[in-house]
Amino acid sequence: MVRWKVQEEIKRAAEVICQAQKTVALTGAGISVESGIPDFRSPGGLWERFDPAEYGTIQAFRANPDKVWKMLHAMSALMKKAQPNPAHKGLVRLQKMGKLNHIITQNIDNLHQAAGATHVIEFHGNYRTLVCLSCGQRFATEKIEDGVTPRCDCGTILKPDVVFFGEQIPAGLLPESYALVSSCHALLVVGTSAEVTPANTIPYTAKMAKADIIEINLMPTILTESLTDIFLQGEAGKIVTALVHEVERVQSQTRT
Ligand code: APR
């Protein structure tokens, strides 16, 4: 059950989305927590188990890939069995209603696509592909044997095609994302602490273009006080579901 105050804010957010010609979403690890994948910085998050300085940088991967693969195996085991939750499905519903354009995600878990989403920009890559840092060959994750560090035909240890700290965002995705949010009227920010750059510059770019920022998170973030117009506090699954219902209600009213 969504608290009354939040319900009022959901009404406001639904109005904004219904009036917006173009709405874009930016998602983070928080949207997949209800699918059984812990986020990074919350209590019990991945970076509590694995020190990002030892496991999350490209330097750490190059220096000791076997060690980093211990974390990667743990992550891919969780991601392999994870299913899209009501928040992922709700965004697909908004896309199907023509009320949501692109989804820019920091997540590598493929759950937006698994829910049926289209126009997904994978800002930090996707765990389902492996790449050889020597010869550039790519492989599907099916190649991974549990607990075994995967190697390329050329003998080099393979890396998941995801962005480690110290690596560039995949080519073209940053200007593409900036262009999208510079022409949107509303940005739906779901389940991100907005602590990692350059992804956390996207909401500011949207704001500079006078977009309304609607933020969904369990807790306030660095965006909430400085940038957010409507803050919907709660679990993404419940809040997105309630928001979609409200958009459908407003849509049906405008039709009659
Ligand atoms: N519903 C809504 N929000 C949630 C939920 C939930 N069920 N569970 C957690 N959250 C929120 C947390 O309060 C937090 O603000 O999601 C946010 C997750 O933040 P992070 O763990 O920092 O994840 P994210 O913002 O995606 O991290 C960005 O950092 O570690 C790197 O490359 C990694 O893509 C990742 C990037």
Boltz pocket constraint, residues with backbone or C-beta under 6 A from the ligand:
constraints:
  - pocket:
      binder: B
      contacts: [[A, 27], [A, 28], [A, 29], [A, 30], [A, 31], [A, 33], [A, 34], [A, 39], [A, 40], [A, 41], [A, 42], [A, 45], [A, 106], [A, 107], [A, 124], [A, 163], [A, 190], [A, 191], [A, 192], [A, 193], [A, 194], [A, 195], [A, 196], [A, 216], [A, 217], [A, 218], [A, 219], [A, 220], [A, 221], [A, 234], [A, 235], [A, 236], [A, 237]]
      max_distance: 6.0
